[in-house]
């Protein structure tokens, strides 16, 4: 077992991180829902096209929030790598999110605006968000070398690792 902070402190750190990730995600969710409904209901674009546009807008919003708030204490040395991985994992999340929409809309024939919103913005986004949380904290916003040596979990807020 690794030496480092007690389990209770590590759990608190992950809980704090998950709360920040959720807050950033809530803002991204609003962007996603508004853009999706404007594209599909106002502009009359196809559901999947609307979903891709909406998720792309939310990805941009979420990168800024996650980099400068949720994971601000994480390593900043490889910005190109970080952005490339963020986009890669965000696109996998987009496929999950819009795959659920496609299955519902085209596969099951549930074509109402309510069905599209539930499929994309509740079920698909929930599944995609779980994947994104795991991938961002594991691969994108890595801990600095010092933090990796001390613990498997993020450093707590106020620890001086900014």
C-alpha positions as CSV (number, residue, x, y, z in Angstrom):
1,X,0.0,0.0,0.0
2,X,1.3,3.4,-0.8
3,X,2.3,5.8,1.8
4,X,0.7,9.2,1.7
5,X,-2.4,10.9,2.9
6,X,-5.0,8.9,4.9
7,X,-7.9,7.3,3.0
8,X,-10.3,9.8,4.5
9,X,-8.4,12.8,3.1
10,X,-8.1,11.1,-0.3
11,X,-11.8,10.4,-0.4
12,X,-12.5,14.1,0.5
13,X,-10.1,15.2,-2.3
14,X,-12.0,13.0,-4.9
15,X,-15.3,14.3,-3.6
16,X,-14.2,17.9,-3.9
17,X,-12.9,17.2,-7.4
18,X,-16.1,15.5,-8.4
19,X,-18.2,18.4,-7.1
20,X,-16.1,20.9,-9.1
21,X,-16.3,18.7,-12.2
22,X,-20.1,18.5,-11.6
23,X,-20.4,22.3,-11.3
24,X,-18.4,22.8,-14.6
25,X,-20.5,20.1,-16.1
26,X,-23.7,21.7,-15.0
27,X,-22.7,24.9,-16.9
28,X,-21.7,22.8,-19.9
29,X,-25.1,21.0,-19.6
30,X,-26.9,24.3,-19.9
31,X,-24.9,25.2,-22.9
32,X,-25.5,21.8,-24.4
33,X,-29.3,21.8,-23.9
34,X,-29.8,25.4,-25.1
35,X,-27.6,24.9,-28.2
36,X,-29.2,21.5,-29.0
37,X,-32.8,22.9,-28.7
38,X,-32.0,26.0,-30.7
39,X,-30.4,23.9,-33.5
40,X,-33.1,21.2,-33.5
41,X,-36.3,23.2,-32.7
42,X,-35.5,26.7,-34.0
43,X,-33.2,26.1,-36.9
44,X,-34.7,22.7,-37.8
45,X,-31.4,20.8,-38.0
46,X,-31.4,17.0,-37.8
47,X,-31.1,15.6,-34.2
48,X,-27.6,14.2,-34.5
49,X,-26.2,17.3,-36.3
50,X,-27.8,19.4,-33.5
51,X,-26.3,17.1,-30.9
52,X,-22.8,17.3,-32.3
53,X,-22.9,21.1,-32.6
54,X,-24.3,21.3,-29.0
55,X,-21.7,18.9,-27.5
56,X,-18.9,20.7,-29.3
57,X,-20.0,24.0,-27.8
58,X,-20.1,22.4,-24.3
59,X,-16.7,20.8,-24.8
60,X,-15.1,24.2,-25.4
61,X,-16.9,25.6,-22.3
62,X,-15.9,22.6,-20.2
63,X,-12.2,22.7,-21.1
64,X,-11.9,26.2,-19.7
65,X,-13.8,25.4,-16.5
66,X,-11.9,22.1,-15.9
67,X,-8.4,23.5,-16.7
68,X,-8.7,26.7,-14.7
69,X,-10.9,25.5,-11.8
70,X,-11.4,21.8,-11.3
71,X,-7.9,20.7,-12.2
72,X,-6.0,23.9,-11.7
73,X,-3.6,22.2,-9.3
74,X,-2.7,19.5,-11.9
75,X,0.4,19.5,-14.1
76,X,0.4,22.2,-16.8
77,X,3.6,21.3,-18.6
78,X,2.2,19.5,-21.6
79,X,-0.5,21.8,-22.9
80,X,-0.7,20.4,-26.5
81,X,-0.9,16.8,-25.1
82,X,-3.5,17.9,-22.6
83,X,-5.7,19.6,-25.2
84,X,-5.3,16.7,-27.7
85,X,-6.4,14.2,-25.0
86,X,-9.2,16.4,-23.8
87,X,-10.6,16.6,-27.3
88,X,-10.1,12.9,-27.9
89,X,-11.9,11.8,-24.7
90,X,-14.5,14.5,-25.2
91,X,-15.2,13.1,-28.7
92,X,-15.6,9.6,-27.2
93,X,-18.1,11.1,-24.8
94,X,-19.8,12.8,-27.7
95,X,-20.2,9.5,-29.5
96,X,-21.6,7.9,-26.3
97,X,-24.1,10.8,-25.9
98,X,-25.2,11.1,-29.5
99,X,-25.1,7.3,-29.9
100,X,-27.9,7.1,-27.3
101,X,-29.8,9.8,-29.2
102,X,-29.4,8.0,-32.5
103,X,-30.5,4.7,-31.0
104,X,-33.6,6.3,-29.5
105,X,-34.5,8.6,-32.4
106,X,-33.7,6.3,-35.3
107,X,-33.6,2.8,-33.8
108,X,-36.6,3.0,-31.4
109,X,-38.6,5.7,-33.4
110,X,-38.9,8.0,-30.3
111,X,-38.8,11.2,-32.2
112,X,-40.5,13.8,-30.0
113,X,-38.5,16.8,-28.7
114,X,-39.0,15.4,-25.2
115,X,-37.7,11.9,-26.2
116,X,-34.7,13.5,-28.0
117,X,-33.8,15.6,-25.0
118,X,-34.2,12.7,-22.5
119,X,-32.0,10.4,-24.7
120,X,-29.3,12.9,-25.4
121,X,-29.3,15.2,-22.4
122,X,-30.2,12.8,-19.6
123,X,-29.2,9.2,-20.5
124,X,-26.4,9.9,-23.0
125,X,-24.9,12.8,-21.3
126,X,-25.0,11.0,-17.9
127,X,-23.1,8.0,-19.4
128,X,-20.7,10.3,-21.3
129,X,-20.0,12.3,-18.2
130,X,-19.0,9.3,-16.2
131,X,-16.5,8.4,-18.9
132,X,-15.2,11.9,-19.2
133,X,-14.7,12.3,-15.4
134,X,-12.6,9.1,-15.3
135,X,-10.6,9.9,-18.5
136,X,-9.9,13.6,-17.6
137,X,-8.7,12.8,-14.1
138,X,-6.7,9.8,-15.3
139,X,-5.2,10.9,-18.6
140,X,-5.8,14.6,-19.3
141,X,-5.2,16.6,-16.2
142,X,-2.4,14.6,-14.7
143,X,-0.9,15.2,-11.3
144,X,2.5,16.8,-11.1
145,X,5.4,14.5,-10.4
146,X,5.5,15.5,-6.7
147,X,1.8,14.8,-6.2
148,X,2.0,11.5,-8.0
149,X,4.8,10.3,-5.7
150,X,2.8,11.3,-2.6
151,X,-0.6,9.9,-3.4
152,X,-2.9,8.4,-6.0
153,X,-5.5,11.1,-5.4
154,X,-5.6,14.8,-6.1
155,X,-4.2,17.2,-3.6
156,X,-6.8,18.9,-1.4
157,X,-7.7,22.5,-2.0
158,X,-5.5,24.8,0.0
159,X,-2.6,22.4,-0.1
160,X,-0.3,24.9,-1.8
161,X,-0.2,22.9,-5.1
162,X,-1.6,25.4,-7.5
